[in-house]
């Protein structure tokens, strides 16, 4: 079976480094914040050319805390793409604000910037572009819109570590950005984890307090916060992995381009479109199956030893949890159409060339005979 994600392969490739740093954390007994966390925060901020990095318990926590620190809440509206993981929208709802969905671009699957302005009202306070699957959203137009209407721009970069837009790494185009270190991410922890980067000192300081019970000094609390800390063990593991991230990113891009070469001649699928001025980091390699039953194709691949996934099977406006918004099928036609077609193929740096060829060969054969 070719796994959709094979984390064991990655672990064994850096086993000695990981085992050593885990032992270092255990020997130090520094499990919460402390030197391992500080080292990682400095390195991750530097990697994305940001002044400040605050580690938190997850990518969801990162999004939630950014909006909370910006005082976005009840009565406010936040514009989000309708095709994203629910965490993007949960962060809005958990702060008491209302998500406003926007359909996606036909080529990139990211939020359609030409549509955003249609949804802005006096209650709109922020736009959250998602750098979906690892490809940066169209930032130039979004920056202009945010400035025109005095809106916060918050990047959801949870799938886009080291991605670049016109030569600049994502994360500092807006007021702040959220990253996830879920185990399967390009930079994944061995558990939950996330981070916020920003160039705004006041925002960074407020988020640091919010993640640690509203305090700067232990037992002295200035605001209502909570426990959103990432464990030092995860920070230490991420410190090791961070040294390999550039190499792993280039390998993902090589694999994606190899897939493109093998699959792009087929009339039964559409391979990912990469904007000429971005650096897509391919957290996911997502194709579209045309004029075929996607779910049957997926089942046949599984029967031949190939795991796949669907990101995402149901647009957010049609999810049960958001029915209260009163949105109906047909309101976001591109996202709805693509949700029935998209299929994510295995992609990780340790995937072998012969495995990629096998996947492509089996997929093309199944498509031809279906």
C-alpha positions as a Markdown table, in Angstrom:
| # | Residue | x | y | z |
|---|---|---|---|---|
| 1 | Unk | 0.0 | 0.0 | 0.0 |
| 2 | Unk | 1.3 | 3.4 | -0.9 |
| 3 | Unk | 0.2 | 5.6 | 2.0 |
| 4 | Unk | -1.3 | 9.0 | 1.4 |
| 5 | Unk | 1.1 | 10.3 | 4.0 |
| 6 | Unk | 4.0 | 8.2 | 5.4 |
| 7 | Unk | 5.4 | 9.8 | 8.5 |
| 8 | Unk | 7.4 | 6.8 | 9.4 |
| 9 | Unk | 9.7 | 7.3 | 6.4 |
| 10 | Unk | 10.4 | 10.8 | 7.4 |
| 11 | Unk | 11.1 | 9.9 | 11.1 |
| 12 | Unk | 13.5 | 7.1 | 10.1 |
| 13 | Unk | 15.4 | 9.6 | 7.8 |
| 14 | Unk | 16.2 | 11.9 | 10.7 |
| 15 | Unk | 15.8 | 9.4 | 13.6 |
| 16 | Unk | 19.1 | 10.1 | 15.3 |
| 17 | Unk | 18.5 | 13.8 | 15.4 |
| 18 | Unk | 15.0 | 13.4 | 16.7 |
| 19 | Unk | 15.9 | 10.9 | 19.3 |
| 20 | Unk | 18.7 | 13.1 | 20.6 |
| 21 | Unk | 16.6 | 16.2 | 20.9 |
| 22 | Unk | 13.7 | 14.3 | 22.6 |
| 23 | Unk | 16.3 | 13.1 | 25.2 |
| 24 | Unk | 17.6 | 16.6 | 25.6 |
| 25 | Unk | 14.1 | 17.9 | 26.5 |
| 26 | Unk | 13.5 | 15.0 | 28.9 |
| 27 | Unk | 16.9 | 15.6 | 30.6 |
| 28 | Unk | 16.2 | 19.3 | 30.9 |
| 29 | Unk | 12.6 | 18.9 | 32.2 |
| 30 | Unk | 11.8 | 22.1 | 30.4 |
| 31 | Unk | 8.4 | 21.1 | 29.0 |
| 32 | Unk | 6.4 | 24.4 | 28.7 |
| 33 | Unk | 7.8 | 27.4 | 26.8 |
| 34 | Unk | 11.4 | 27.9 | 27.8 |
| 35 | Unk | 14.6 | 27.7 | 25.6 |
| 36 | Unk | 13.5 | 25.1 | 23.1 |
| 37 | Unk | 10.4 | 27.1 | 22.3 |
| 38 | Unk | 12.3 | 30.4 | 22.2 |
| 39 | Unk | 14.8 | 28.9 | 19.8 |
| 40 | Unk | 12.1 | 27.7 | 17.4 |
| 41 | Unk | 10.2 | 31.0 | 17.5 |
| 42 | Unk | 13.3 | 32.9 | 16.5 |
| 43 | Unk | 14.2 | 30.5 | 13.7 |
| 44 | Unk | 10.6 | 30.3 | 12.3 |
| 45 | Unk | 10.3 | 34.1 | 12.3 |
| 46 | Unk | 13.6 | 34.5 | 10.5 |
| 47 | Unk | 12.6 | 31.9 | 8.0 |
| 48 | Unk | 9.6 | 33.9 | 7.0 |
| 49 | Unk | 11.3 | 37.3 | 7.4 |
| 50 | Unk | 9.0 | 38.3 | 10.2 |
| 51 | Unk | 9.9 | 40.1 | 13.4 |
| 52 | Unk | 7.9 | 38.0 | 15.8 |
| 53 | Unk | 6.7 | 34.4 | 16.1 |
| 54 | Unk | 4.4 | 33.1 | 18.9 |
| 55 | Unk | 3.9 | 29.4 | 19.1 |
| 56 | Unk | 0.5 | 28.1 | 20.0 |
| 57 | Unk | -1.4 | 24.9 | 20.5 |
| 58 | Unk | -2.6 | 24.5 | 16.9 |
| 59 | Unk | -3.3 | 26.3 | 13.6 |
| 60 | Unk | -6.9 | 26.7 | 14.7 |
| 61 | Unk | -5.7 | 28.4 | 17.9 |
| 62 | Unk | -3.5 | 30.6 | 15.9 |
| 63 | Unk | -6.4 | 31.9 | 13.8 |
| 64 | Unk | -8.6 | 32.3 | 16.8 |
| 65 | Unk | -6.0 | 34.2 | 18.8 |
| 66 | Unk | -5.2 | 36.6 | 15.9 |
| 67 | Unk | -8.9 | 37.6 | 15.6 |
| 68 | Unk | -9.3 | 37.8 | 19.4 |
| 69 | Unk | -6.3 | 40.1 | 19.7 |
| 70 | Unk | -7.7 | 42.3 | 16.9 |
| 71 | Unk | -11.0 | 42.5 | 18.9 |
| 72 | Unk | -13.1 | 41.0 | 16.1 |
| 73 | Unk | -16.3 | 39.7 | 17.7 |
| 74 | Unk | -20.0 | 40.0 | 17.9 |
| 75 | Unk | -21.6 | 42.1 | 15.2 |
| 76 | Unk | -18.5 | 41.9 | 13.0 |
| 77 | Unk | -18.1 | 40.1 | 9.6 |
| 78 | Unk | -15.1 | 38.4 | 8.2 |
| 79 | Unk | -14.6 | 37.3 | 4.6 |
| 80 | Unk | -13.4 | 33.8 | 4.0 |
| 81 | Unk | -13.2 | 31.4 | 1.1 |
| 82 | Unk | -15.9 | 28.8 | 0.9 |
| 83 | Unk | -13.4 | 26.1 | 0.0 |
| 84 | Unk | -11.1 | 25.6 | 3.0 |
| 85 | Unk | -10.7 | 23.5 | 6.1 |
| 86 | Unk | -13.3 | 24.4 | 8.7 |
| 87 | Unk | -10.7 | 25.8 | 11.1 |
| 88 | Unk | -10.5 | 29.0 | 9.1 |
| 89 | Unk | -14.2 | 29.6 | 9.7 |
| 90 | Unk | -14.3 | 28.2 | 13.2 |
| 91 | Unk | -11.9 | 30.9 | 14.3 |
| 92 | Unk | -14.4 | 33.5 | 13.1 |
| 93 | Unk | -17.4 | 31.9 | 14.8 |
| 94 | Unk | -15.6 | 31.2 | 18.1 |
| 95 | Unk | -14.9 | 34.9 | 18.4 |
| 96 | Unk | -18.6 | 35.6 | 17.9 |
| 97 | Unk | -18.2 | 37.2 | 14.4 |
| 98 | Unk | -20.1 | 36.1 | 11.3 |
| 99 | Unk | -18.2 | 34.4 | 8.4 |
| 100 | Unk | -19.0 | 35.7 | 4.9 |
| 101 | Unk | -18.2 | 33.1 | 2.2 |
| 102 | Unk | -16.7 | 33.9 | -1.2 |
| 103 | Unk | -16.4 | 31.5 | -4.1 |
| 104 | Unk | -13.0 | 30.4 | -5.4 |
| 105 | Unk | -10.8 | 31.1 | -8.5 |
| 106 | Unk | -11.3 | 28.5 | -11.2 |
| 107 | Unk | -7.5 | 27.9 | -11.7 |
| 108 | Unk | -6.0 | 28.2 | -8.2 |
| 109 | Unk | -8.9 | 27.1 | -6.0 |
| 110 | Unk | -8.0 | 30.1 | -3.7 |
| 111 | Unk | -10.5 | 32.9 | -2.9 |
| 112 | Unk | -11.6 | 34.8 | -6.0 |
| 113 | Unk | -10.2 | 38.3 | -5.4 |
| 114 | Unk | -12.5 | 39.9 | -8.0 |
| 115 | Unk | -15.5 | 38.7 | -6.0 |
| 116 | Unk | -14.4 | 39.9 | -2.5 |
| 117 | Unk | -15.5 | 43.5 | -2.9 |
| 118 | Unk | -19.1 | 42.4 | -3.6 |
| 119 | Unk | -19.4 | 41.1 | 0.0 |
| 120 | Unk | -18.0 | 44.0 | 1.9 |
| 121 | Unk | -20.3 | 46.0 | 4.2 |
| 122 | Unk | -19.9 | 48.5 | 7.0 |
| 123 | Unk | -19.7 | 45.5 | 9.4 |
| 124 | Unk | -16.8 | 43.8 | 7.6 |
| 125 | Unk | -13.6 | 43.9 | 9.7 |
| 126 | Unk | -11.2 | 41.4 | 8.0 |
| 127 | Unk | -10.4 | 39.2 | 5.1 |
| 128 | Unk | -8.8 | 35.8 | 5.6 |
| 129 | Unk | -7.2 | 34.6 | 2.4 |
| 130 | Unk | -6.1 | 30.9 | 2.6 |
| 131 | Unk | -3.0 | 29.8 | 0.8 |
| 132 | Unk | -4.7 | 26.6 | -0.1 |
| 133 | Unk | -2.8 | 23.4 | -0.7 |
| 134 | Unk | 0.4 | 25.4 | -0.5 |
| 135 | Unk | -0.2 | 28.0 | -3.3 |
| 136 | Unk | -0.4 | 31.6 | -2.2 |
| 137 | Unk | -3.6 | 33.5 | -2.8 |
| 138 | Unk | -3.7 | 36.5 | -5.1 |
| 139 | Unk | -2.4 | 39.0 | -2.6 |
| 140 | Unk | -1.9 | 42.2 | -4.6 |
| 141 | Unk | -5.7 | 42.7 | -5.2 |
| 142 | Unk | -6.5 | 41.6 | -1.7 |
| 143 | Unk | -4.1 | 44.1 | -0.2 |
| 144 | Unk | -5.6 | 46.9 | -2.3 |
| 145 | Unk | -9.1 | 46.0 | -1.2 |
| 146 | Unk | -8.1 | 45.7 | 2.5 |
| 147 | Unk | -6.5 | 49.2 | 2.3 |
| 148 | Unk | -9.4 | 50.7 | 0.5 |
| 149 | Unk | -11.9 | 49.6 | 3.1 |
| 150 | Unk | -9.6 | 49.7 | 6.1 |
| 151 | Unk | -9.8 | 46.0 | 6.8 |
| 152 | Unk | -7.5 | 43.6 | 8.6 |
| 153 | Unk | -5.8 | 41.1 | 6.3 |
| 154 | Unk | -5.1 | 37.9 | 8.1 |
| 155 | Unk | -3.2 | 35.1 | 6.2 |
| 156 | Unk | -4.2 | 31.5 | 6.8 |
| 157 | Unk | -0.8 | 30.0 | 5.9 |
| 158 | Unk | -1.5 | 26.7 | 7.7 |
| 159 | Unk | -0.7 | 24.7 | 4.5 |
| 160 | Unk | 1.9 | 27.0 | 3.1 |
| 161 | Unk | 5.2 | 27.0 | 5.0 |
| 162 | Unk | 7.9 | 28.8 | 2.9 |
| 163 | Unk | 5.5 | 29.5 | 0.0 |
| 164 | Unk | 6.3 | 32.6 | -1.9 |
| 165 | Unk | 4.3 | 35.3 | -3.7 |
| 166 | Unk | 6.4 | 37.4 | -6.1 |
| 167 | Unk | 9.6 | 36.5 | -4.3 |
| 168 | Unk | 8.3 | 37.3 | -0.8 |
| 169 | Unk | 7.4 | 34.5 | 1.6 |
| 170 | Unk | 3.9 | 34.4 | 2.8 |
| 171 | Unk | 3.1 | 35.5 | 6.3 |
| 172 | Unk | 3.8 | 39.2 | 6.4 |
| 173 | Unk | 1.5 | 40.6 | 3.7 |
| 174 | Unk | -1.2 | 41.3 | 6.3 |
| 175 | Unk | -1.3 | 42.1 | 10.0 |
| 176 | Unk | -0.5 | 38.5 | 11.0 |
| 177 | Unk | -0.5 | 35.0 | 9.7 |
| 178 | Unk | -1.4 | 31.6 | 11.1 |
| 179 | Unk | 0.6 | 28.4 | 10.6 |
| 180 | Unk | -0.2 | 24.8 | 11.6 |
| 181 | Unk | 2.3 | 22.1 | 12.6 |
| 182 | Unk | -0.2 | 19.2 | 12.4 |
| 183 | Unk | 1.9 | 16.0 | 11.8 |
| 184 | Unk | 1.1 | 15.7 | 8.1 |
| 185 | Unk | 1.9 | 19.4 | 7.3 |
| 186 | Unk | 5.1 | 20.2 | 5.4 |
| 187 | Unk | 6.6 | 21.1 | 8.7 |
| 188 | Unk | 4.8 | 18.8 | 11.1 |
| 189 | Unk | 5.1 | 18.2 | 14.8 |
| 190 | Unk | 4.6 | 14.9 | 16.6 |
| 191 | Unk | 1.3 | 16.1 | 17.9 |
| 192 | Unk | -0.6 | 19.3 | 17.7 |
| 193 | Unk | 1.1 | 22.7 | 17.2 |
| 194 | Unk | 0.8 | 26.0 | 15.5 |
| 195 | Unk | 2.3 | 29.5 | 15.3 |
| 196 | Unk | 1.5 | 33.1 | 14.5 |
| 197 | Unk | 3.9 | 35.5 | 12.8 |
| 198 | Unk | 3.6 | 39.3 | 12.7 |
| 199 | Unk | 5.6 | 42.4 | 12.4 |
| 200 | Unk | 3.4 | 44.3 | 14.8 |
| 201 | Unk | 4.9 | 44.4 | 18.3 |
| 202 | Unk | 1.7 | 45.3 | 20.2 |
| 203 | Unk | -0.2 | 42.5 | 18.5 |
| 204 | Unk | 2.6 | 40.0 | 19.2 |
| 205 | Unk | 2.7 | 41.0 | 22.9 |
| 206 | Unk | -1.1 | 40.7 | 23.3 |
| 207 | Unk | -1.1 | 37.3 | 21.6 |
| 208 | Unk | 1.7 | 36.1 | 24.0 |
| 209 | Unk | -0.5 | 37.0 | 26.9 |
| 210 | Unk | -3.7 | 35.5 | 25.4 |
| 211 | Unk | -1.9 | 32.1 | 24.9 |
| 212 | Unk | -0.8 | 32.0 | 28.6 |
| 213 | Unk | -3.8 | 33.0 | 30.7 |
| 214 | Unk | -3.5 | 36.7 | 30.0 |
| 215 | Unk | -0.2 | 37.1 | 31.8 |
| 216 | Unk | 3.3 | 38.3 | 31.1 |
| 217 | Unk | 4.5 | 37.2 | 34.5 |
| 218 | Unk | 3.4 | 34.0 | 36.2 |
| 219 | Unk | 0.4 | 34.5 | 38.5 |
| 220 | Unk | -0.1 | 38.1 | 37.4 |
| 221 | Unk | -3.0 | 38.4 | 34.9 |
| 222 | Unk | -3.8 | 41.5 | 32.8 |
| 223 | Unk | -6.4 | 40.2 | 30.4 |
| 224 | Unk | -8.7 | 37.2 | 30.0 |
| 225 | Unk | -6.7 | 34.6 | 28.1 |
| 226 | Unk | -6.4 | 30.8 | 28.2 |
| 227 | Unk | -4.0 | 27.9 | 27.7 |
| 228 | Unk | -2.9 | 27.9 | 24.1 |
| 229 | Unk | 0.7 | 26.9 | 24.6 |
| 230 | Unk | 2.6 | 24.5 | 22.4 |
| 231 | Unk | 4.7 | 22.0 | 24.3 |
| 232 | Unk | 8.5 | 22.5 | 24.3 |
| 233 | Unk | 8.9 | 18.9 | 23.1 |
| 234 | Unk | 7.1 | 19.8 | 19.9 |
| 235 | Unk | 9.2 | 23.0 | 19.5 |
| 236 | Unk | 12.4 | 20.9 | 19.9 |
| 237 | Unk | 11.2 | 18.4 | 17.3 |
| 238 | Unk | 10.3 | 21.3 | 15.0 |
| 239 | Unk | 13.7 | 22.8 | 15.5 |
| 240 | Unk | 15.2 | 19.6 | 14.0 |
| 241 | Unk | 12.8 | 19.4 | 11.1 |
| 242 | Unk | 13.2 | 23.1 | 10.3 |
| 243 | Unk | 16.8 | 22.4 | 9.2 |
| 244 | Unk | 15.4 | 20.0 | 6.5 |
| 245 | Unk | 12.4 | 22.0 | 5.4 |
| 246 | Unk | 14.0 | 23.8 | 2.4 |
| 247 | Unk | 15.2 | 20.4 | 1.0 |
| 248 | Unk | 11.9 | 18.8 | 1.7 |
| 249 | Unk | 10.0 | 21.7 | 0.0 |
| 250 | Unk | 12.1 | 21.4 | -3.2 |
| 251 | Unk | 11.5 | 17.7 | -3.2 |
| 252 | Unk | 7.7 | 18.2 | -3.0 |
| 253 | Unk | 8.0 | 20.6 | -5.9 |
| 254 | Unk | 10.0 | 18.0 | -7.9 |
| 255 | Unk | 7.4 | 15.4 | -7.2 |
| 256 | Unk | 4.5 | 17.7 | -8.3 |
| 257 | Unk | 6.2 | 18.6 | -11.5 |
| 258 | Unk | 6.9 | 14.9 | -12.2 |
| 259 | Unk | 3.2 | 14.1 | -11.6 |
| 260 | Unk | 2.3 | 17.0 | -14.0 |
| 261 | Unk | 4.6 | 15.5 | -16.7 |
| 262 | Unk | 3.0 | 12.0 | -16.3 |
| 263 | Unk | -0.6 | 13.2 | -16.0 |
| 264 | Unk | -1.1 | 16.4 | -17.9 |
| 265 | Unk | -1.7 | 14.8 | -21.3 |
| 266 | Unk | -4.8 | 13.1 | -20.1 |
| 267 | Unk | -8.2 | 14.6 | -21.0 |
| 268 | Unk | -9.8 | 13.0 | -18.0 |
| 269 | Unk | -8.1 | 15.0 | -15.3 |
| 270 | Unk | -6.8 | 18.5 | -14.6 |
| 271 | Unk | -3.4 | 18.8 | -12.9 |
| 272 | Unk | -2.7 | 21.7 | -10.4 |
| 273 | Unk | -2.2 | 25.2 | -11.9 |
| 274 | Unk | 0.7 | 27.1 | -10.5 |
| 275 | Unk | 0.8 | 30.9 | -11.0 |
| 276 | Unk | 4.0 | 32.0 | -12.7 |
| 277 | Unk | 4.9 | 34.4 | -10.0 |
| 278 | Unk | 4.4 | 32.2 | -6.9 |
| 279 | Unk | 6.3 | 29.3 | -5.3 |
| 280 | Unk | 3.7 | 26.6 | -4.6 |
| 281 | Unk | 5.0 | 24.3 | -1.8 |
| 282 | Unk | 2.5 | 21.5 | -2.6 |
| 283 | Unk | 1.3 | 20.5 | 0.9 |
| 284 | Unk | -1.3 | 18.7 | -1.2 |
| 285 | Unk | -1.2 | 17.6 | -4.9 |
| 286 | Unk | -4.9 | 18.0 | -6.0 |
| 287 | Unk | -6.2 | 17.0 | -9.4 |
| 288 | Unk | -9.7 | 17.1 | -10.7 |
| 289 | Unk | -11.4 | 14.1 | -12.3 |
| 290 | Unk | -13.5 | 15.2 | -15.3 |
| 291 | Unk | -16.6 | 13.4 | -16.6 |
| 292 | Unk | -16.0 | 10.4 | -14.3 |
| 293 | Unk | -17.3 | 9.2 | -10.9 |
| 294 | Unk | -14.5 | 10.5 | -8.7 |
| 295 | Unk | -15.4 | 8.2 | -5.8 |
| 296 | Unk | -15.3 | 5.1 | -7.9 |
| 297 | Unk | -12.0 | 6.2 | -9.3 |
| 298 | Unk | -10.7 | 6.6 | -5.8 |
| 299 | Unk | -12.0 | 3.2 | -4.7 |
| 300 | Unk | -10.3 | 1.5 | -7.7 |
| 301 | Unk | -7.0 | 3.2 | -6.8 |
| 302 | Unk | -7.3 | 1.9 | -3.2 |
| 303 | Unk | -7.9 | -1.6 | -4.5 |
| 304 | Unk | -4.6 | -1.3 | -6.4 |
| 305 | Unk | -2.7 | -0.2 | -3.3 |
| 306 | Unk | -2.9 | 3.6 | -3.5 |
| 307 | Unk | -4.3 | 5.7 | -0.8 |
| 308 | Unk | -5.8 | 9.1 | -1.7 |
| 309 | Unk | -7.9 | 11.8 | 0.0 |
| 310 | Unk | -10.4 | 14.5 | -0.7 |
| 311 | Unk | -9.8 | 18.1 | 0.3 |
| 312 | Unk | -12.6 | 19.0 | 0.8 |
| 313 | Unk | -15.8 | 16.9 | 0.0 |
| 314 | Unk | -18.4 | 19.5 | 1.0 |
| 315 | Unk | -18.1 | 23.3 | 0.8 |
| 316 | Unk | -18.5 | 25.1 | 4.1 |
| 317 | Unk | -21.8 | 26.8 | 3.2 |
| 318 | Unk | -23.4 | 23.3 | 2.8 |
| 319 | Unk | -22.1 | 21.9 | 6.1 |
| 320 | Unk | -24.7 | 21.2 | 8.8 |
| 321 | Unk | -23.0 | 23.5 | 11.3 |
| 322 | Unk | -23.4 | 26.6 | 9.0 |
| 323 | Unk | -27.0 | 26.0 | 7.9 |
| 324 | Unk | -28.1 | 28.8 | 10.1 |
| 325 | Unk | -26.5 | 31.3 | 7.7 |
| 326 | Unk | -29.4 | 30.3 | 5.3 |
| 327 | Unk | -27.1 | 29.7 | 2.3 |
| 328 | Unk | -28.2 | 27.3 | -0.4 |
| 329 | Unk | -26.8 | 25.0 | -3.0 |
| 330 | Unk | -25.9 | 26.9 | -6.2 |
| 331 | Unk | -24.7 | 30.0 | -4.5 |
| 332 | Unk | -21.0 | 29.1 | -4.9 |
| 333 | Unk | -21.0 | 27.2 | -8.2 |
| 334 | Unk | -17.2 | 26.8 | -8.7 |
| 335 | Unk | -16.5 | 25.4 | -5.2 |
| 336 | Unk | -19.6 | 23.1 | -5.4 |
| 337 | Unk | -18.6 | 21.8 | -8.8 |
| 338 | Unk | -15.0 | 21.2 | -7.8 |
| 339 | Unk | -15.9 | 19.5 | -4.5 |
| 340 | Unk | -17.3 | 16.6 | -6.7 |
| 341 | Unk | -14.1 | 16.4 | -8.8 |
| 342 | Unk | -11.1 | 17.0 | -6.6 |
| 343 | Unk | -8.8 | 14.2 | -5.6 |
| 344 | Unk | -5.5 | 14.5 | -3.6 |
| 345 | Unk | -2.7 | 12.1 | -4.6 |
| 346 | Unk | 0.1 | 11.0 | -2.3 |
| 347 | Unk | 2.9 | 13.6 | -2.0 |
| 348 | Unk | 5.7 | 13.7 | 0.5 |
| 349 | Unk | 9.4 | 14.1 | 0.2 |
| 350 | Unk | 10.1 | 10.4 | 0.8 |
| 351 | Unk | 7.9 | 9.2 | -2.1 |
| 352 | Unk | 10.0 | 7.3 | -4.6 |
| 353 | Unk | 10.1 | 7.9 | -8.3 |
| 354 | Unk | 8.8 | 4.4 | -9.1 |
| 355 | Unk | 5.9 | 4.9 | -6.8 |
| 356 | Unk | 4.9 | 8.2 | -8.5 |
| 357 | Unk | 5.1 | 6.4 | -11.9 |
| 358 | Unk | 3.0 | 3.5 | -10.5 |
| 359 | Unk | 0.3 | 5.9 | -9.2 |
| 360 | Unk | 0.2 | 7.8 | -12.5 |
| 361 | Unk | 0.1 | 4.6 | -14.6 |
| 362 | Unk | -2.7 | 3.1 | -12.5 |
| 363 | Unk | -4.7 | 6.3 | -12.5 |
| 364 | Unk | -4.5 | 6.8 | -16.3 |
| 365 | Unk | -5.4 | 3.2 | -16.9 |
| 366 | Unk | -8.4 | 3.4 | -14.5 |
| 367 | Unk | -9.6 | 6.7 | -16.2 |
| 368 | Unk | -9.3 | 5.2 | -19.6 |
| 369 | Unk | -11.3 | 2.1 | -18.7 |
| 370 | Unk | -14.0 | 3.9 | -16.7 |
